[in-house]
């Protein structure tokens, strides 16, 4: 979100997107944010964390 390097801002934005998934206009529906969140969700470390927390899919 802040540049080419992954940061805590990326992790927080991803969490907010996850929390919005059942709202009237989820983060994934936003034209620029949806693809960004998908890229974050594909990161190996993010996938490991989601699985370690036993979070159910869809993650976003």
Buried (B, 14 or more C-beta within 10 A) or exposed (E): BEEEEBEEEBBEBBEEBBEBBEEEEBBBEBEEBBEBBEEBBEBEEBEEEBEEEEEEEEBB
